[in-house]
Amino acid sequence: MPNQLSSTKRRKSLAEHEAVLSALNILARHDGTSVMIQMRRAIRKWIKQHPDANLLTDELLKETQSFAPKLPDSFSSRRQVERFKKEQREFDQIMLDLGLASADAVDVSNSVVSPGANIQVAGFGERHGA
C-alpha cells in the first residue's frame, strides 16, 4: 500500500488539512480574529510578494478590475450611495493590499476633479452675506 503522506503525492490527507486548519484556528483566536481573516491576510501577502507578480501586473490588473464596483447611472436612495461607497473603499483597499495600485492612483481614480484642476466655489459670498 502506498504511503498516503508521501511528499511526492499532490493529494494530501484530510488529517494534514485538519491539522493546519486547527493550528490556524488557535492562532486566529489568540489574535482575536477569525480563520477567514487570517487566510485573506496571508493570501494577499503571498500575492503581493510573489516573485512573478511584477511580471504579471497587467494580467493581474485586468483580472481584478473586472471585480470593481460599477457606478450605476443613478442612485435611488442614500443607502444605495452608501453601499456603493463602501464597496469602492473595500475594493480600493484590496488593490492597495495586493500592490496593484498606489494610494495616489486610488485618489486620482476616485476623484471627481483631476489633480491639476483649480477649484472655485461659485456664489459662496453672495449666499452667506460676504
N, CA, C and O atoms as a printed pandas DataFrame, in Angstrom:
     atom_number atom_name residue_name chain_id  residue_number  x_coord  y_coord  z_coord
0              1         N          MET        A               1    0.845   -1.174    0.000
1              2        CA          MET        A               1    0.000    0.000    0.000
2              3         C          MET        A               1    0.894    1.242    0.000
3              4         O          MET        A               1    1.827    1.327    0.799
4              5         N          PRO        A               2    0.623    2.207   -0.887
5              6        CA          PRO        A               2    1.468    3.404   -0.961
6              7         C          PRO        A               2    1.295    4.300    0.263
7              8         O          PRO        A               2    0.248    4.295    0.910
8              9         N          ASN        A               3    2.320    5.055    0.563
9             10        CA          ASN        A               3    2.298    5.979    1.693
10            11         C          ASN        A               3    1.402    7.171    1.351
11            12         O          ASN        A               3    1.689    7.910    0.409
12            13         N          GLN        A               4    0.331    7.361    2.103
13            14        CA          GLN        A               4   -0.621    8.432    1.822
14            15         C          GLN        A               4   -0.065    9.829    2.124
15            16         O          GLN        A               4   -0.574   10.817    1.594
16            17         N          LEU        A               5    0.959    9.927    2.957
17            18        CA          LEU        A               5    1.534   11.219    3.291
18            19         C          LEU        A               5    2.839   11.485    2.551
19            20         O          LEU        A               5    3.593   12.386    2.921
20            21         N          SER        A               6    3.103   10.717    1.525
21            22        CA          SER        A               6    4.320   10.893    0.744
22            23         C          SER        A               6    4.395   12.324    0.216
23            24         O          SER        A               6    3.405   12.870   -0.273
24            25         N          SER        A               7    5.572   12.918    0.321
25            26        CA          SER        A               7    5.733   14.304   -0.135
26            27         C          SER        A               7    5.648   14.423   -1.650
27            28         O          SER        A               7    5.477   15.527   -2.168
28            29         N          THR        A               8    5.761   13.321   -2.365
29            30        CA          THR        A               8    5.676   13.375   -3.817
30            31         C          THR        A               8    4.229   13.342   -4.300
31            32         O          THR        A               8    3.964   13.610   -5.472
32            33         N          LYS        A               9    3.310   13.023   -3.428
33            34        CA          LYS        A               9    1.897   12.994   -3.807
34            35         C          LYS        A               9    1.340   14.410   -3.790
35            36         O          LYS        A               9    1.643   15.198   -2.894
36            37         N          ARG        A              10    0.531   14.721   -4.779
37            38        CA          ARG        A              10   -0.107   16.032   -4.827
38            39         C          ARG        A              10   -1.303   16.078   -3.892
39            40         O          ARG        A              10   -1.598   17.129   -3.324
40            41         N          ARG        A              11   -1.978   14.988   -3.726
41            42        CA          ARG        A              11   -3.151   14.949   -2.867
42            43         C          ARG        A              11   -2.705   14.677   -1.434
43            44         O          ARG        A              11   -2.013   13.694   -1.168
44            45         N          LYS        A              12   -3.094   15.534   -0.536
45            46        CA          LYS        A              12   -2.722   15.368    0.859
46            47         C          LYS        A              12   -3.896   14.771    1.614
47            48         O          LYS        A              12   -5.040   14.834    1.164
48            49         N          SER        A              13   -3.602   14.206    2.739
49            50        CA          SER        A              13   -4.643   13.560    3.527
50            51         C          SER        A              13   -5.514   14.582    4.233
51            52         O          SER        A              13   -5.104   15.721    4.456
52            53         N          LEU        A              14   -6.697   14.169    4.574
53            54        CA          LEU        A              14   -7.610   15.005    5.334
54            55         C          LEU        A              14   -6.994   15.371    6.685
55            56         O          LEU        A              14   -7.207   16.474    7.188
56            57         N          ALA        A              15   -6.249   14.467    7.257
57            58        CA          ALA        A              15   -5.608   14.735    8.549
58            59         C          ALA        A              15   -4.656   15.921    8.455
59            60         O          ALA        A              15   -4.597   16.736    9.376
60            61         N          GLU        A              16   -3.918   16.031    7.368
61            62        CA          GLU        A              16   -2.996   17.154    7.205
62            63         C          GLU        A              16   -3.761   18.470    7.124
63            64         O          GLU        A              16   -3.395   19.446    7.778
64            65         N          HIS        A              17   -4.824   18.499    6.321
65            66        CA          HIS        A              17   -5.624   19.717    6.199
66            67         C          HIS        A              17   -6.241   20.108    7.538
67            68         O          HIS        A              17   -6.244   21.282    7.908
68            69         N          GLU        A              18   -6.756   19.131    8.252
69            70        CA          GLU        A              18   -7.366   19.405    9.554
70            71         C          GLU        A              18   -6.337   19.921   10.549
71            72         O          GLU        A              18   -6.635   20.812   11.346
72            73         N          ALA        A              19   -5.138   19.373   10.510
73            74        CA          ALA        A              19   -4.088   19.818   11.432
74            75         C          ALA        A              19   -3.711   21.276   11.160
75            76         O          ALA        A              19   -3.556   22.064   12.093
76            77         N          VAL        A              20   -3.564   21.628    9.892
77            78        CA          VAL        A              20   -3.209   23.003    9.527
78            79         C          VAL        A              20   -4.321   23.965    9.926
79            80         O          VAL        A              20   -4.056   25.015   10.512
80            81         N          LEU        A              21   -5.564   23.611    9.611
81            82        CA          LEU        A              21   -6.687   24.480    9.957
82            83         C          LEU        A              21   -6.874   24.596   11.465
83            84         O          LEU        A              21   -7.265   25.654   11.960
84            85         N          SER        A              22   -6.603   23.539   12.189
85            86        CA          SER        A              22   -6.705   23.574   13.644
86            87         C          SER        A              22   -5.672   24.532   14.234
87            88         O          SER        A              22   -5.988   25.326   15.120
88            89         N          ALA        A              23   -4.444   24.455   13.741
89            90        CA          ALA        A              23   -3.390   25.372   14.206
90            91         C          ALA        A              23   -3.748   26.814   13.844
91            92         O          ALA        A              23   -3.559   27.725   14.651
92            93         N          LEU        A              24   -4.260   27.018   12.644
93            94        CA          LEU        A              24   -4.666   28.351   12.209
94            95         C          LEU        A              24   -5.793   28.888   13.096
95            96         O          LEU        A              24   -5.805   30.069   13.445
96            97         N          ASN        A              25   -6.727   28.025   13.453
97            98        CA          ASN        A              25   -7.838   28.423   14.312
98            99         C          ASN        A              25   -7.334   28.891   15.680
99           100         O          ASN        A              25   -7.816   29.895   16.204
100          101         N          ILE        A              26   -6.377   28.177   16.255
101          102        CA          ILE        A              26   -5.814   28.564   17.557
102          103         C          ILE        A              26   -5.140   29.928   17.460
103          104         O          ILE        A              26   -5.340   30.781   18.325
104          105         N          LEU        A              27   -4.337   30.141   16.408
105          106        CA          LEU        A              27   -3.638   31.414   16.240
106          107         C          LEU        A              27   -4.619   32.552   15.985
107          108         O          LEU        A              27   -4.436   33.655   16.501
108          109         N          ALA        A              28   -5.651   32.297   15.200
109          110        CA          ALA        A              28   -6.652   33.333   14.925
110          111         C          ALA        A              28   -7.379   33.729   16.203
111          112         O          ALA        A              28   -7.583   34.914   16.466
112          113         N          ARG        A              29   -7.766   32.742   16.991
113          114        CA          ARG        A              29   -8.422   33.031   18.269
114          115         C          ARG        A              29   -7.505   33.840   19.173
115          116         O          ARG        A              29   -7.949   34.781   19.830
116          117         N          HIS        A              30   -6.227   33.477   19.208
117          118        CA          HIS        A              30   -5.240   34.200   20.011
118          119         C          HIS        A              30   -5.147   35.661   19.579
119          120         O          HIS        A              30   -4.977   36.551   20.413
120          121         N          ASP        A              31   -5.260   35.906   18.269
121          122        CA          ASP        A              31   -5.196   37.267   17.728
122          123         C          ASP        A              31   -6.539   37.993   17.805
123          124         O          ASP        A              31   -6.622   39.181   17.494
124          125         N          GLY        A              32   -7.592   37.279   18.219
125          126        CA          GLY        A              32   -8.912   37.896   18.296
126          127         C          GLY        A              32   -9.558   38.110   16.943
127          128         O          GLY        A              32  -10.374   39.016   16.772
128          129         N          THR        A              33   -9.192   37.269   15.972
129          130        CA          THR        A              33   -9.776   37.362   14.630
130          131         C          THR        A              33  -10.371   36.010   14.262
131          132         O          THR        A              33  -10.533   35.133   15.111
132          133         N          SER        A              34  -10.690   35.860   12.990
133          134        CA          SER        A              34  -11.236   34.594   12.504
134          135         C          SER        A              34  -10.237   33.923   11.573
135          136         O          SER        A              34   -9.287   34.548   11.103
136          137         N          VAL        A              35  -10.465   32.661   11.318
137          138        CA          VAL        A              35   -9.628   31.918   10.372
138          139         C          VAL        A              35   -9.687   32.576    8.998
139          140         O          VAL        A              35   -8.663   32.702    8.325
140          141         N          MET        A              36  -10.876   32.996    8.580
141          142        CA          MET        A              36  -11.028   33.599    7.249
142          143         C          MET        A              36  -10.231   34.895    7.137
143          144         O          MET        A              36   -9.605   35.149    6.108
144          145         N          ILE        A              37  -10.248   35.709    8.177
145          146        CA          ILE        A              37   -9.462   36.952    8.141
146          147         C          ILE        A              37   -7.982   36.631    8.006
147          148         O          ILE        A              37   -7.277   37.269    7.224
148          149         N          GLN        A              38   -7.504   35.645    8.763
149          150        CA          GLN        A              38   -6.092   35.267    8.681
150          151         C          GLN        A              38   -5.742   34.709    7.299
151          152         O          GLN        A              38   -4.671   34.994    6.764
152          153         N          MET        A              39   -6.638   33.923    6.733
153          154        CA          MET        A              39   -6.395   33.361    5.405
154          155         C          MET        A              39   -6.353   34.470    4.349
155          156         O          MET        A              39   -5.506   34.449    3.456
156          157         N          ARG        A              40   -7.259   35.424    4.452
157          158        CA          ARG        A              40   -7.263   36.546    3.495
158          159         C          ARG        A              40   -5.963   37.331    3.591
159          160         O          ARG        A              40   -5.366   37.679    2.572
160          161         N          ARG        A              41   -5.523   37.613    4.826
161          162        CA          ARG        A              41   -4.266   38.349    5.008
162          163         C          ARG        A              41   -3.097   37.597    4.381
163          164         O          ARG        A              41   -2.275   38.181    3.675
164          165         N          ALA        A              42   -3.034   36.310    4.644
165          166        CA          ALA        A              42   -1.927   35.503    4.125
166          167         C          ALA        A              42   -1.947   35.443    2.605
167          168         O          ALA        A              42   -0.900   35.534    1.963
168          169         N          ILE        A              43   -3.123   35.291    2.033
169          170        CA          ILE        A              43   -3.227   35.212    0.571
170          171         C          ILE        A              43   -2.849   36.540   -0.067
171          172         O          ILE        A              43   -2.133   36.562   -1.068
172          173         N          ARG        A              44   -3.321   37.653    0.502
173          174        CA          ARG        A              44   -2.959   38.971   -0.035
174          175         C          ARG        A              44   -1.449   39.184    0.036
175          176         O          ARG        A              44   -0.838   39.675   -0.914
176          177         N          LYS        A              45   -0.858   38.813    1.161
177          178        CA          LYS        A              45    0.595   38.960    1.323
178          179         C          LYS        A              45    1.335   38.092    0.308
179          180         O          LYS        A              45    2.323   38.532   -0.279
180          181         N          TRP        A              46    0.868   36.872    0.099
181          182        CA          TRP        A              46    1.503   35.962   -0.850
182          183         C          TRP        A              46    1.433   36.515   -2.273
183          184         O          TRP        A              46    2.416   36.459   -3.012
184          185         N          ILE        A              47    0.267   37.050   -2.656
185          186        CA          ILE        A              47    0.125   37.625   -3.998
186          187         C          ILE        A              47    1.064   38.813   -4.164
187          188         O          ILE        A              47    1.767   38.922   -5.169
188          189         N          LYS        A              48    1.073   39.703   -3.173
189          190        CA          LYS        A              48    1.902   40.910   -3.257
190          191         C          LYS        A              48    3.387   40.569   -3.332
191          192         O          LYS        A              48    4.139   41.237   -4.042
192          193         N          GLN        A              49    3.814   39.540   -2.611
193          194        CA          GLN        A              49    5.231   39.191   -2.554
194          195         C          GLN        A              49    5.637   38.112   -3.554
195          196         O          GLN        A              49    6.797   37.701   -3.584
196          197         N          HIS        A              50    4.697   37.652   -4.366
197          198        CA          HIS        A              50    5.021   36.594   -5.332
198          199         C          HIS        A              50    6.109   37.084   -6.279
199          200         O          HIS        A              50    6.033   38.209   -6.772
200          201         N          PRO        A              51    7.116   36.263   -6.540
201          202        CA          PRO        A              51    8.235   36.707   -7.383
202          203         C          PRO        A              51    7.828   37.111   -8.799
203          204         O          PRO        A              51    8.513   37.924   -9.420
204          205         N          ASP        A              52    6.740   36.568   -9.319
205          206        CA          ASP        A              52    6.313   36.891  -10.677
206          207         C          ASP        A              52    5.219   37.958  -10.728
207          208         O          ASP        A              52    4.721   38.272  -11.809
208          209         N          ALA        A              53    4.840   38.514   -9.591
209          210        CA          ALA        A              53    3.744   39.494   -9.552
210          211         C          ALA        A              53    4.034   40.698  -10.438
211          212         O          ALA        A              53    3.140   41.176  -11.136
212          213         N          ASN        A              54    5.275   41.199  -10.421
213          214        CA          ASN        A              54    5.614   42.353  -11.257
214          215         C          ASN        A              54    5.531   42.017  -12.742
215          216         O          ASN        A              54    5.138   42.856  -13.552
216          217         N          LEU        A              55    5.904   40.786  -13.097
217          218        CA          LEU        A              55    5.841   40.371  -14.495
218          219         C          LEU        A              55    4.396   40.218  -14.976
219          220         O          LEU        A              55    4.107   40.355  -16.165
220          221         N          LEU        A              56    3.509   39.936  -14.046
221          222        CA          LEU        A              56    2.112   39.678  -14.384
222          223         C          LEU        A              56    1.189   40.831  -14.006
223          224         O          LEU        A              56   -0.026   40.646  -13.942
224          225         N          THR        A              57    1.738   42.008  -13.756
225          226        CA          THR        A              57    0.934   43.137  -13.295
226          227         C          THR        A              57   -0.230   43.441  -14.226
227          228         O          THR        A              57   -1.354   43.632  -13.765
228          229         N          ASP        A              58    0.023   43.487  -15.531
229          230        CA          ASP        A              58   -1.057   43.803  -16.477
230          231         C          ASP        A              58   -2.180   42.773  -16.394
231          232         O          ASP        A              58   -3.358   43.128  -16.374
232          233         N          GLU        A              59   -1.809   41.510  -16.346
233          234        CA          GLU        A              59   -2.809   40.452  -16.262
234          235         C          GLU        A              59   -3.564   40.511  -14.931
235          236         O          GLU        A              59   -4.783   40.341  -14.895
236          237         N          LEU        A              60   -2.841   40.751  -13.850
237          238        CA          LEU        A              60   -3.479   40.861  -12.535
238          239         C          LEU        A              60   -4.433   42.053  -12.482
239          240         O          LEU        A              60   -5.535   41.948  -11.944
240          241         N          LEU        A              61   -4.004   43.189  -13.042
241          242        CA          LEU        A              61   -4.871   44.371  -13.071
242          243         C          LEU        A              61   -6.129   44.122  -13.884
243          244         O          LEU        A              61   -7.232   44.467  -13.460
244          245         N          LYS        A              62   -5.961   43.520  -15.055
245          246        CA          LYS        A              62   -7.111   43.249  -15.920
246          247         C          LYS        A              62   -8.116   42.340  -15.211
247          248         O          LYS        A              62   -9.323   42.575  -15.255
248          249         N          GLU        A              63   -7.605   41.316  -14.569
249          250        CA          GLU        A              63   -8.483   40.363  -13.886
250          251         C          GLU        A              63   -9.165   41.003  -12.680
251          252         O          GLU        A              63  -10.374   40.851  -12.507
252          253         N          THR        A              64   -8.417   41.710  -11.851
253          254        CA          THR        A              64   -9.006   42.280  -10.639
254          255         C          THR        A              64   -9.958   43.430  -10.948
255          256         O          THR        A              64  -10.961   43.599  -10.256
256          257         N          GLN        A              65   -9.664   44.216  -11.969
257          258        CA          GLN        A              65  -10.531   45.343  -12.313
258          259         C          GLN        A              65  -11.921   44.881  -12.748
259          260         O          GLN        A              65  -12.881   45.647  -12.661
260          261         N          SER        A              66  -12.036   43.658  -13.206
261          262        CA          SER        A              66  -13.356   43.158  -13.595
262          263         C          SER        A              66  -14.273   43.003  -12.381
263          264         O          SER        A              66  -15.484   42.850  -12.539
264          265         N          PHE        A              67  -13.707   43.041  -11.171
265          266        CA          PHE        A              67  -14.493   42.918   -9.942
266          267         C          PHE        A              67  -14.752   44.266   -9.270
267          268         O          PHE        A              67  -15.368   44.316   -8.206
268          269         N          ALA        A              68  -14.295   45.346   -9.873
269          270        CA          ALA        A              68  -14.504   46.680   -9.304
270          271         C          ALA        A              68  -15.997   47.000   -9.299
271          272         O          ALA        A              68  -16.718   46.630  -10.225
272          273         N          PRO        A              69  -16.458   47.687   -8.254
273          274        CA          PRO        A              69  -17.876   48.079   -8.224
274          275         C          PRO        A              69  -18.207   48.965   -9.426
275          276         O          PRO        A              69  -17.421   49.829   -9.815
276          277         N          LYS        A              70  -19.359   48.737   -9.990
277          278        CA          LYS        A              70  -19.798   49.508  -11.159
278          279         C          LYS        A              70  -20.689   50.665  -10.691
279          280         O          LYS        A              70  -21.645   50.465   -9.942
280          281         N          LEU        A              71  -20.361   51.858  -11.139
281          282        CA          LEU        A              71  -21.137   53.039  -10.801
282          283         C          LEU        A              71  -22.467   52.993  -11.556
283          284         O          LEU        A              71  -22.476   52.939  -12.786
284          285         N          PRO        A              72  -23.580   53.012  -10.836
285          286        CA          PRO        A              72  -24.872   52.980  -11.531
286          287         C          PRO        A              72  -25.148   54.302  -12.253
287          288         O          PRO        A              72  -24.528   55.322  -11.951
288          289         N          ASP        A              73  -26.068   54.278  -13.195
289          290        CA          ASP        A              73  -26.431   55.502  -13.920
290          291         C          ASP        A              73  -27.007   56.546  -12.971
291          292         O          ASP        A              73  -26.783   57.745  -13.141
292          293         N          SER        A              74  -27.748   56.081  -11.977
293          294        CA          SER        A              74  -28.291   56.999  -10.968
294          295         C          SER        A              74  -28.492   56.232   -9.667
295          296         O          SER        A              74  -28.567   55.003   -9.644
296          297         N          PHE        A              75  -28.577   56.997   -8.591
297          298        CA          PHE        A              75  -28.828   56.412   -7.281
298          299         C          PHE        A              75  -30.252   56.738   -6.874
299          300         O          PHE        A              75  -30.699   57.874   -7.033
300          301         N          SER        A              76  -30.963   55.763   -6.354
301          302        CA          SER        A              76  -32.355   55.992   -5.962
302          303         C          SER        A              76  -32.510   56.277   -4.465
303          304         O          SER        A              76  -33.573   56.709   -4.018
304          305         N          SER        A              77  -31.449   56.034   -3.698
305          306        CA          SER        A              77  -31.543   56.291   -2.265
306          307         C          SER        A              77  -30.159   56.567   -1.687
307          308         O          SER        A              77  -29.132   56.235   -2.278
308          309         N          ARG        A              78  -30.172   57.188   -0.509
309          310        CA          ARG        A              78  -28.910   57.444    0.184
310          311         C          ARG        A              78  -28.225   56.132    0.541
311          312         O          ARG        A              78  -26.999   56.036    0.502
312          313         N          ARG        A              79  -29.012   55.128    0.885
313          314        CA          ARG        A              79  -28.486   53.804    1.235
314          315         C          ARG        A              79  -27.717   53.191    0.062
315          316         O          ARG        A              79  -26.680   52.557    0.255
316          317         N          GLN        A              80  -28.225   53.380   -1.132
317          318        CA          GLN        A              80  -27.561   52.858   -2.325
318          319         C          GLN        A              80  -26.206   53.549   -2.528
319          320         O          GLN        A              80  -25.234   52.905   -2.920
320          321         N          VAL        A              81  -26.145   54.849   -2.262
321          322        CA          VAL        A              81  -24.877   55.590   -2.365
322          323         C          VAL        A              81  -23.894   55.062   -1.326
323          324         O          VAL        A              81  -22.727   54.820   -1.635
324          325         N          GLU        A              82  -24.370   54.883   -0.089
325          326        CA          GLU        A              82  -23.512   54.378    0.982
326          327         C          GLU        A              82  -22.962   53.000    0.651
327          328         O          GLU        A              82  -21.786   52.724    0.893
328          329         N          ARG        A              83  -23.808   52.130    0.098
329          330        CA          ARG        A              83  -23.384   50.775   -0.252
330          331         C          ARG        A              83  -22.308   50.811   -1.339
331          332         O          ARG        A              83  -21.309   50.097   -1.255
332          333         N          PHE        A              84  -22.522   51.656   -2.371
333          334        CA          PHE        A              84  -21.536   51.770   -3.439
334          335         C          PHE        A              84  -20.204   52.284   -2.897
335          336         O          PHE        A              84  -19.150   51.751   -3.241
336          337         N          LYS        A              85  -20.242   53.317   -2.050
337          338        CA          LYS        A              85  -19.014   53.878   -1.497
338          339         C          LYS        A              85  -18.273   52.853   -0.636
339          340         O          LYS        A              85  -17.046   52.773   -0.680
340          341         N          LYS        A              86  -19.015   52.077    0.140
341          342        CA          LYS        A              86  -18.399   51.039    0.973
342          343         C          LYS        A              86  -17.717   49.993    0.093
343          344         O          LYS        A              86  -16.579   49.603    0.355
344          345         N          GLU        A              87  -18.413   49.543   -0.948
345          346        CA          GLU        A              87  -17.827   48.559   -1.868
346          347         C          GLU        A              87  -16.595   49.124   -2.550
347          348         O          GLU        A              87  -15.611   48.410   -2.743
348          349         N          GLN        A              88  -16.636   50.404   -2.918
349          350        CA          GLN        A              88  -15.488   51.041   -3.570
350          351         C          GLN        A              88  -14.297   51.124   -2.619
351          352         O          GLN        A              88  -13.165   50.855   -3.022
352          353         N          ARG        A              89  -14.543   51.496   -1.355
353          354        CA          ARG        A              89  -13.452   51.556   -0.368
354          355         C          ARG        A              89  -12.827   50.184   -0.156
355          356         O          ARG        A              89  -11.604   50.063   -0.078
356          357         N          GLU        A              90  -13.663   49.144   -0.062
357          358        CA          GLU        A              90  -13.157   47.783    0.126
358          359         C          GLU        A              90  -12.320   47.347   -1.077
359          360         O          GLU        A              90  -11.258   46.746   -0.915
360          361         N          PHE        A              91  -12.801   47.651   -2.277
361          362        CA          PHE        A              91  -12.055   47.289   -3.481
362          363         C          PHE        A              91  -10.726   48.048   -3.544
363          364         O          PHE        A              91   -9.690   47.470   -3.873
364          365         N          ASP        A              92  -10.764   49.339   -3.227
365          366        CA          ASP        A              92   -9.525   50.127   -3.221
366          367         C          ASP        A              92   -8.515   49.544   -2.244
367          368         O          ASP        A              92   -7.323   49.489   -2.542
368          369         N          GLN        A              93   -8.987   49.108   -1.072
369          370        CA          GLN        A              93   -8.090   48.518   -0.073
370          371         C          GLN        A              93   -7.467   47.225   -0.596
371          372         O          GLN        A              93   -6.290   46.960   -0.351
372          373         N          ILE        A              94   -8.237   46.435   -1.303
373          374        CA          ILE        A              94   -7.701   45.203   -1.890
374          375         C          ILE        A              94   -6.604   45.529   -2.891
375          376         O          ILE        A              94   -5.553   44.889   -2.899
376          377         N          MET        A              95   -6.849   46.522   -3.731
377          378        CA          MET        A              95   -5.846   46.900   -4.731
378          379         C          MET        A              95   -4.563   47.392   -4.056
379          380         O          MET        A              95   -3.462   47.109   -4.528
380          381         N          LEU        A              96   -4.709   48.127   -2.952
381          382        CA          LEU        A              96   -3.536   48.579   -2.199
382          383         C          LEU        A              96   -2.824   47.399   -1.547
383          384         O          LEU        A              96   -1.598   47.302   -1.595
384          385         N          ASP        A              97   -3.600   46.501   -0.937
385          386        CA          ASP        A              97   -3.020   45.333   -0.261
386          387         C          ASP        A              97   -2.255   44.434   -1.231
387          388         O          ASP        A              97   -1.222   43.865   -0.877
388          389         N          LEU        A              98   -2.764   44.309   -2.446
389          390        CA          LEU        A              98   -2.115   43.444   -3.436
390          391         C          LEU        A              98   -0.948   44.135   -4.131
391          392         O          LEU        A              98   -0.217   43.506   -4.896
392          393         N          GLY        A              99   -0.773   45.427   -3.867
393          394        CA          GLY        A              99    0.303   46.171   -4.508
394          395         C          GLY        A              99    0.026   46.478   -5.962
395          396         O          GLY        A              99    0.954   46.728   -6.731
396          397         N          LEU        A             100   -1.246   46.465   -6.353
397          398        CA          LEU        A             100   -1.612   46.728   -7.746
398          399         C          LEU        A             100   -1.980   48.184   -7.987
399          400         O          LEU        A             100   -2.203   48.589   -9.128
400          401         N          ALA        A             101   -2.045   48.969   -6.926
401          402        CA          ALA        A             101   -2.334   50.394   -7.049
402          403         C          ALA        A             101   -1.653   51.127   -5.904
403          404         O          ALA        A             101   -1.468   50.581   -4.817
404          405         N          SER        A             102   -1.286   52.369   -6.169
405          406        CA          SER        A             102   -0.718   53.212   -5.120
406          407         C          SER        A             102   -1.836   54.062   -4.527
407          408         O          SER        A             102   -2.907   54.196   -5.121
408          409         N          ALA        A             103   -1.586   54.623   -3.377
409          410        CA          ALA        A             103   -2.593   55.480   -2.739
410          411         C          ALA        A             103   -2.912   56.682   -3.632
411          412         O          ALA        A             103   -4.067   57.099   -3.720
412          413         N          ASP        A             104   -1.896   57.237   -4.291
413          414        CA          ASP        A             104   -2.114   58.376   -5.194
414          415         C          ASP        A             104   -2.988   57.970   -6.383
415          416         O          ASP        A             104   -3.876   58.720   -6.789
416          417         N          ALA        A             105   -2.736   56.792   -6.935
417          418        CA          ALA        A             105   -3.534   56.322   -8.073
418          419         C          ALA        A             105   -4.986   56.103   -7.669
419          420         O          ALA        A             105   -5.896   56.401   -8.443
420          421         N          VAL        A             106   -5.209   55.590   -6.477
421          422        CA          VAL        A             106   -6.572   55.384   -5.988
422          423         C          VAL        A             106   -7.268   56.728   -5.810
423          424         O          VAL        A             106   -8.430   56.882   -6.187
424          425         N          ASP        A             107   -6.554   57.716   -5.230
425          426        CA          ASP        A             107   -7.136   59.053   -5.047
426          427         C          ASP        A             107   -7.539   59.663   -6.385
427          428         O          ASP        A             107   -8.629   60.221   -6.513
428          429         N          VAL        A             108   -6.662   59.558   -7.379
429          430        CA          VAL        A             108   -6.949   60.127   -8.698
430          431         C          VAL        A             108   -8.144   59.427   -9.339
431          432         O          VAL        A             108   -9.018   60.085   -9.904
432          433         N          SER        A             109   -8.187   58.114   -9.256
433          434        CA          SER        A             109   -9.281   57.383   -9.904
434          435         C          SER        A             109  -10.631   57.638   -9.243
435          436         O          SER        A             109  -11.667   57.540   -9.901
436          437         N          ASN        A             110  -10.635   57.963   -7.952
437          438        CA          ASN        A             110  -11.888   58.198   -7.236
438          439         C          ASN        A             110  -12.295   59.665   -7.191
439          440         O          ASN        A             110  -13.386   59.992   -6.724
440          441         N          SER        A             111  -11.434   60.543   -7.667
441          442        CA          SER        A             111  -11.705   61.965   -7.578
442          443         C          SER        A             111  -12.575   62.449   -8.732
443          444         O          SER        A             111  -12.422   62.009   -9.871
444          445         N          VAL        A             112  -13.476   63.347   -8.422
445          446        CA          VAL        A             112  -14.324   63.952   -9.456
446          447         C          VAL        A             112  -13.521   64.975  -10.243
447          448         O          VAL        A             112  -13.781   65.209  -11.423
448          449         N          VAL        A             113  -12.543   65.583   -9.582
449          450        CA          VAL        A             113  -11.739   66.642  -10.181
450          451         C          VAL        A             113  -10.330   66.118  -10.409
451          452         O          VAL        A             113   -9.771   65.438   -9.547
452          453         N          SER        A             114   -9.749   66.432  -11.570
453          454        CA          SER        A             114   -8.384   65.999  -11.845
454          455         C          SER        A             114   -7.417   66.729  -10.918
455          456         O          SER        A             114   -7.715   67.835  -10.468
456          457         N          PRO        A             115   -6.254   66.123  -10.625
457          458        CA          PRO        A             115   -5.325   66.698   -9.643
458          459         C          PRO        A             115   -4.863   68.122   -9.953
459          460         O          PRO        A             115   -4.622   68.894   -9.025
460          461         N          GLY        A             116   -4.734   68.488  -11.223
461          462        CA          GLY        A             116   -4.221   69.819  -11.572
462          463         C          GLY        A             116   -5.292   70.882  -11.720
463          464         O          GLY        A             116   -4.975   72.033  -12.019
464          465         N          ALA        A             117   -6.547   70.527  -11.518
465          466        CA          ALA        A             117   -7.638   71.472  -11.749
466          467         C          ALA        A             117   -7.751   72.486  -10.613
467          468         O          ALA        A             117   -7.535   72.160   -9.445
468          469         N          ASN        A             118   -8.093   73.724  -10.981
469          470        CA          ASN        A             118   -8.357   74.761   -9.982
470          471         C          ASN        A             118   -9.818   74.641   -9.557
471          472         O          ASN        A             118  -10.713   74.556  -10.399
472          473         N          ILE        A             119  -10.049   74.634   -8.266
473          474        CA          ILE        A             119  -11.403   74.513   -7.750
474          475         C          ILE        A             119  -11.876   75.895   -7.324
475          476         O          ILE        A             119  -11.186   76.598   -6.585
476          477         N          GLN        A             120  -13.064   76.280   -7.799
477          478        CA          GLN        A             120  -13.632   77.567   -7.436
478          479         C          GLN        A             120  -15.020   77.345   -6.867
479          480         O          GLN        A             120  -15.798   76.549   -7.392
480          481         N          VAL        A             121  -15.321   78.044   -5.806
481          482        CA          VAL        A             121  -16.650   77.989   -5.215
482          483         C          VAL        A             121  -17.415   79.184   -5.757
483          484         O          VAL        A             121  -17.095   80.329   -5.434
484          485         N          ALA        A             122  -18.415   78.926   -6.573
485          486        CA          ALA        A             122  -19.182   79.995   -7.207
486          487         C          ALA        A             122  -20.336   80.432   -6.314
487          488         O          ALA        A             122  -21.090   79.599   -5.810
488          489         N          GLY        A             123  -20.469   81.711   -6.125
489          490        CA          GLY        A             123  -21.596   82.268   -5.399
490          491         C          GLY        A             123  -21.557   82.058   -3.905
491          492         O          GLY        A             123  -22.574   82.267   -3.243
492          493         N          PHE        A             124  -20.476   81.669   -3.360
493          494        CA          PHE        A             124  -20.381   81.419   -1.921
494          495         C          PHE        A             124  -20.594   82.711   -1.138
495          496         O          PHE        A             124  -21.335   82.715   -0.156
496          497         N          GLY        A             125  -19.967   83.791   -1.547
497          498        CA          GLY        A             125  -20.053   85.064   -0.834
498          499         C          GLY        A             125  -21.446   85.660   -0.867
499          500         O          GLY        A             125  -21.900   86.226    0.128
500          501         N          GLU        A             126  -22.132   85.543   -1.995
501          502        CA          GLU        A             126  -23.469   86.114   -2.128
502          503         C          GLU        A             126  -24.449   85.424   -1.186
503          504         O          GLU        A             126  -25.268   86.086   -0.548
504          505         N          ARG        A             127  -24.372   84.146   -1.098
505          506        CA          ARG        A             127  -25.329   83.383   -0.321
506          507         C          ARG        A             127  -25.127   83.555    1.186
507          508         O          ARG        A             127  -26.077   83.445    1.961
508          509         N          HIS        A             128  -23.915   83.818    1.583
509          510        CA          HIS        A             128  -23.612   83.903    3.007
510          511         C          HIS        A             128  -23.312   85.333    3.462
511          512         O          HIS        A             128  -22.706   85.537    4.514
512          513         N          GLY        A             129  -23.726   86.300    2.686
513          514        CA          GLY        A             129  -23.638   87.690    3.099
514          515         C          GLY        A             129  -22.257   88.291    3.117
515          516         O          GLY        A             129  -22.024   89.252    3.850
516          517         N          ALA        A             130  -21.338   87.771    2.347
517          518        CA          ALA        A             130  -19.981   88.332    2.333
518          519         C          ALA        A             130  -19.887   89.489    1.372
519          520         O          ALA        A             130  -18.820   90.086    1.227
